[in-house]
Amino acid sequence: MDQPVVNASQEISRRQALITGAALVGLGLAADLSVRAAEQAKVDPFHDPTYSLLRTRDDLVKHLRDEARDAQEKPRLVNGVSVTGLPLAVSELDDTVTKILKESGIPGAAICIAKNDRLVCTRGYGRASLVGHVPVEPTMPATIMSVSKPLTVTAALMLVRDGKLRLDDLAFQILKDGPLLAPGQSVDPRHNKITIHQLMSHTSGLFNAVEILNDPARFRALAQQRQIQLIHKKIGQNDLIRVGMGQKLLFAPGRKFAYSGQGMQVLARVVEKLSGWWLDRYIRRFVFAPLGVRSYCVGSYLSESQYHQFLKPNREQFYAMCPAMYNKDQKRHHVQDLTNVPYLSWGGADACGWGVVSAIDLLRWVTYFFKLVGPELAEASTERPWVVNDQGERVQGGMGLGWIPLKNSRGGQPGITHEGGWPGEGSLAERRANGASLAALVNSDDVPHVKQIYSAARRFVSKLKAAPEGSPEWADYGFEAAFSG
């Protein structure tokens, strides 16, 4: 069972926990902590095999009812493309998506749809990888990339809901860890004015692409100086935040809107600091467990053996979709091999990119997001703050709290959406104003055709008045029938 990273009564920072190996907490006395730390000096809290793992197919499908399992184990062919999931036929959606796959060469996609909280259909199309012929299944996990960002926001909103965090709290006043500055760098004093709300709404002024922090030679030097401890030759997430404090803000906090991966990374460390749980464990236990979600993990937290296999071009040892990169010049897809990509040496962005989850579990979360966080935070999540654009005009920012709000022309609660993209992969989680929700995972970065797949799902849900007769039920996939909050 998941365990918190530190006991709430212990004054120990996340960085200290990483260095001492205190991921196995519940140690009451400082003396006990130091003894246990010495015993666990070789334990890697990011890649401890007991910490996070990609679950097996048997583990993820054992909760399914017989009909749902049979619908995955006995694929049908539509336009020569494998189709799995319930109901056995969704003609309009199946015909459109399979034709897009055939035309584009995209190996596969998973799409799951609900209406008014009721499950409508689950779909796996095509192949999980360019290598082999394993069919995509609705319960098969894939990397969700930037859809990890609203998931991190959801984790923080749970703390807000429970009174452990406020939207106007100052993020760096909570973290308090000192910066790791390169020669000539200084800390922008405006860091201390960044609020939790600004992190969630991408108005903090922090930069976006966390890859710019990657500097393996400097990280090795810092480790030799014992300022940090490398984890499998990579810098830890909390120390990356400290390195990022040497970057100047793009603008005064709250003044403008700028999409920020670093903002999500900072927010994740706040979640860990206040909760005493590692991010992925907190999400699994307090966000996903109440919903019945089982497939979630974070790629950067896998065991050593799973981590290296996860980077290979074919994940044949795993029950997971494998990326397929699109070459525009050659107009074809090829397998992705991350084993020697230098920018991964900084350790992976747990909060803004490396979440892994199945389409059916992704749908479950976005369907019940509003009920999960409660009515007040649901409303706040769809409100875009007022900012100034590059022309000096007062406008609304591009996002609410973690999500892009969808306008509802008929009044009432707006919808929410977020997409993710990465070489060889695409993801979408969306709840529309008409009460329909959808989740899509595509193993391709052929953006025009990936967008066509999303559009096909959106056209389908736009016509839904209710879940049709013969639709599957949440219970078919091992969930409780509904989530009441």
N, C-alpha and C positions, 0 to 999 in steps of 0.2 A: 504493500500500500504506500502511496505517496507520503513523504514526510516533509515537514517544513525545514527550510534551510537553517534557520536559527530559532531558538526559543525567544519569545517576545520579551522576556525579562533580561536577555543577554544583550549587552551593548557591544555588538560586533558588526563591522561593516561588511558589505558584500565582498569587497576586495579582500578583506581579512579572511573571510570564509573561503574564498578561492585559494588563497595562499596556504591556509592551514588545513585545507581539505575538510572543512567543517560542514559538508553537505549532509552528514549523517548525524543530525543534531539531537537535541534532547539531553544535552549534557548540562547538569545543573551547576557545577562549580568550575571556577577558572582552572583549578588544578586538574580536574577531570578533562577539561577541554584541551589543555596542553598535552596531557598524556595521550588522549585519543588522536590529537593532531599529529603527534610523532608517529603513532601507529599507522596513521593513514597518509603519511607523507607522499606515498607513491600513487595515491588515488587521484584520478583526474575527474573533478566534479562536472566537467563539461562532457566527457565521453565515457563515463563510468557505465558499463553495460546494464547496470540496474537502474540507470537514471532515465533514459529515453530510448525508445526503439520503434522501428517499423514493425507492426504486428503482422502475423501470418494471415494468409487467406482463411485458413480454418478458424482462426480466432475471430475474424471479422464477420464471417458468414454463419457461424454456428448459432447465432441468435435469430437468423431469418426463418420464417415459416417455409414449409416445403415448397409452396408455389413460387415464392420469391427466389428461393435457391435454385429451383429447376429452371426458372426464367433466365438465370445467369449461366447455368451449367449446360444449357441446351440452346445455343445461339441460333437465331434465324438469319436468313439472308434477305436483304432489301437492296436492290440495285447492285448485287454482288458484294455488299458490305455486311459484316457481322453486326447483329443487333441483339442486345441483351436487356433485361429489365421487364417491369410490369407497367401497364397491361401488355399483352403479347403484341398488340398492334395499335399504333398511334399514327395512322396513315399520313396525315398532313406533315407532321414533324419528321417522321422517319424518312419519307420520300425526299424532303428538302435537304436534310442534313446529310444523308448518304450520298446524294448527288454532289454536294459541296465537297465531301471527302474524295469522291472519285475524281472530280475535276481538278482539285488542288494537289492531291497527293498527300494530304494531311493523314497521318496514320490513324488517329482516333480522337474521340471526344466523349465526355460524359455529361449528361444534362438531366437535372431533376427539377420537378416543378410541383408547386402546391398552390391551392386557391382557398382563401378564407381559412387558413390553417389546416386544410385537409390536403393530403397527398393526392396528386393527380397522376403523375407518371414518373418512372425512373428509367434512365436510358444509358446504355453503354454502346458506343458506335466504334467499329473498326478495331484496330490493333493497339495494344498497350505500348508497343515499341516497333521501330523499323526492323529490328532483329527478331525473328521468330513470328509466331502466329497466335500469341496469347490475346484473347479478346478483352476489350475494355469492359469493366463491370461497374455498375453504379456505386458499389461499395469499395472500389479500388482507389487508394489514396494517390494524390499528386501534389506537387509543390504549388502553393497558392500565391506565391510572390507577394505583391503589394496588398492583396486582400488580408495579409497578416496585419496591416496597419489598423484597420477598424477592429480587428480582433484584439490587438493590444489596447486600443481605446476602450473596448468593452470590458477588459480586465480592470482598467483603472476606474471605469464607471461603477463597477461593482463595489469598489472601495468607497466611492462617493455615495452610492446608494446606502451603504451600511454605516455612514457617518465617520469613516476613517480618513477621508480625504475631502477637500473642498476644491471647487473649480477655480477659486481665486487664490489658492495656496501657491507659494513661490517654489518652483521645482528645485532649484539649486540650493535653496535653504533647507530642503529636506535631505538632499544627497550629501552635501557638506564635504565630500572628498576633494582634496586639493588637485589642481591641474598638473598635467605633465607637459611642460612647455619646451619647445625647441629653441635654440639660440635665436634671439631677436623677436621672439613671440611674447605677448602679454595677454592677460585675460581682459576681454571686453567687459567693462563693469556692468553693461546692460544685461549680461547673463543673469544677474541677481534679480532682475525684474520680470523674468519669464514666468508666466502662470501656467497652471495645469490646463486651463481652458485654451490658452494660446498654443500649447503643444498639441492638443487634440484637434484644434481647428486650423492648424498649419499657418498660424500668424505669429509664431515665436521669433522669426528672424534667423533661426538656425538653418544651416545649409541642408541640401538634399542628399546628394550621392555620398554615402559613407565610404565608398571606395577611395576617395581622395585622401583618407587618413592612412592608407596602407603604406608602410615603410618598414619592411622586414629587417633591414640593417639596423635601423634605430631601435626597433623592438628588441633585437638581440642585445644591443648595447645597454638598453634599460634593464634587461634581465641580468646581464653581467654585473651591473651596478646594484642589483637587488632592489631596484625601484618597482619592478613588476615581476611576476612569475609567468613565463610562457606556458601555454597549455597545448601539448602536442605541437610545439614550435609555433604556436599562434598566440596573439595577444587576446586577453579576455575582454568580455563585453564592457565591464565597468571601467577598465583601464582605457578602453577606446573612447569612452565619454570624457575621461580626463585629458586624453590627447586632443579630442575635438574642442576642448575649451580654449585652445590656442587660436582657433579660427574666429575672425571678427564676424559679428552679426551682419546680416544683409540689410537690416533696418531695425529701428527701435521696436521692441516687442509690442504687438498689437496694431502697428501702423499699417502694415500691408499683409497680403496673402502670398505665401510661397510654399509650395509643397515641400515637405521636409522629412526625409528618412531619419536624419539625426534627431529630429524632434521626437519621433516614435521611440528611438533607442533610449533617449533620456526618460521618456515616460515609462518605459519598461523598468528602468532601474528604480524609479520612484515606486512602482508597484512592488518590486522586490524588497525595497527598503522598509516600506510600511507594513507589508504582509508577512515578511519573513519566509516567503516561498520563492523558489526559482520561477521565472516567468512561465515556462512551459508547464511546470507542475501546478502553478496557481490557475492557469487557464484550464488545464485538464480537470482540476478538482472543483473550482468555483464557477467556471463558465460552462464547461461542456458536460461535466458529470450530471448536473441537474437536468440537462436536456437529453441525456442518454447517448451522447456522442462518444465514440470509442476509438476512432482512427487517428486522432490528432497526435502529432509529435513535431519536433523542430529539428531540421536537418543538421544544424550545427551542434546538437546535443547527443547525437547518436554515439554508440559504442565505436571504438576504433575500427573494428572490422566492418560494421555497417556503414560508417562514415565514408571509408574509402570505396566501398562497393557502390555507395549512393552517387559518387562522382563519376563512375564509369559510364560509358555510352550505352550499356545494356544492363539493366537491373534485374537480370534473370533470376537472381536469388531472392528477389523481393516481390511482394504483391503490390506493385506500384506502377503508375504510368511513367514512361521514360521520355525525356525531351527529344524533339526532332527539329533541328535547326534548318531554316529555309534559306537557300542560296538564290538570291534574286537574279543573278547573272545566269546561273545554270538552270534556274527555274525547277529546282528539285530540293528535296529534303535530305539531310544527312544526320547521322547520329552525333550526339553531343558528348564530348569527352572533357571533363573538368579536372582530371587528375593532375594536370600540370599548368593550370591557369594561375598566374601569379597573384591576381587580386583576391583570391580566396585565402591567401595566407594570413589575412587579418582575422579570420575565425568565423565569419558568417554573421549576418544580421538577423538575430532571432526575432526582433520586434517588428521588422519592416520588410522581411522578404522570405524567410526560410521556413515558414509554417507548412506543414504537410497534413492534408485531410482529404477525405473522400467527398464526392459530389453530394451524396445523400446526407452526409453529416454537415456539409456546408449549407445545404438547404435547410436543415433543421435549425441551425443557428440563425440564419437571416430571417426565417419565418417567424421565429419567436424572440427576436432581438428586443422589440419594444416591450414585451411582457417581462423579459429577463431583467431589464434595467429599471422598469417602473415608469409610470406615466409622466412624471416631471422630467426625468432625464431623457425619455423618449422624445418629448417635445423639444428639449434643448438640443438634442442631437440633430434635428432638422432645421435649426435656426442658424443662418449664415451671419457671422459678425460683420459689422460695418468697418470698412478699411478705406485706404486711399490707393487709387491705382497709379500707374506710372505718369499719367497726365495730371495728377493732383486732384482728381475727381473723387468724391465720396461714393463708394459703391459697396455692395455686399461681397464678402469673400467667396471663394470657390467651393468651400466645404462647411458642413456643420461640424459636429463632433465625430471625427473619424470617417464620416460618410459624405458622399455628394447627395444632397437632397434632390428628389425628383418633384417637379411641380405637379400639383393636383388642380386642374382647371375647374373642378366642381366643388372645391372647398374640402374641408376635412384634413386629415393627417396626410402630409406628403409622403412619398416613398423615399427609399434610400438605395444607393448603388455604389459599387466600387469594383474596379477592374485591376488585374495584375498582369504584368508581362515580364518576360525574361527570355533569354535565348532558348528557343525550343519549346516554350510553354506559354499558355494564357489561361486566365481565370476570371470568373465573374460571379459576384454575389449581389442579388438585387431583390428588394421587396417593393412592388409597385403600388401606386395609390389605389388601384382597383382591388387590392387584397391578394393579388397573385404574387408569388415569390418564385425565384428561379436561381439555380446554381449551375455553372458550367465550367468544365475543365477541358482544355484542348492541348494536346502535345504537339504544338507548332507555334512559331512566331511569324508565320505568313499572315501578317496583320489584316489585309483586306479580306481574306477568306475566313480568318478567325472571327472578324466582325460580322461576316455573313452568317456564321453559325449562331452568334449571339442574337442577331436580328431575327433569325428564324424562330428562336425560342421566344423572343419578345412578341413577335406577331402571333404566335400560338397563344400565349397567355393573355394578350389583349382581347381576344375573342371569348375567353372563358367567362361564363356567368357563374358557374359553380363547378365543383369536382364532378365529372360525368359519372353516370352509373357504370359500375364495373371498375372504377379506379382502385388502385391499391390503397392500403391503410398503413399508417405509421407502424402499427403493430406487426405488419408483414416484414418489417426490417428491424424488429427488435426494440422499437421505441414504445414508451407509453403512448396511449392514443393521442393525448394532447398535453400541452404544457400550460399551466394556469398562472405561473409566476410565483 
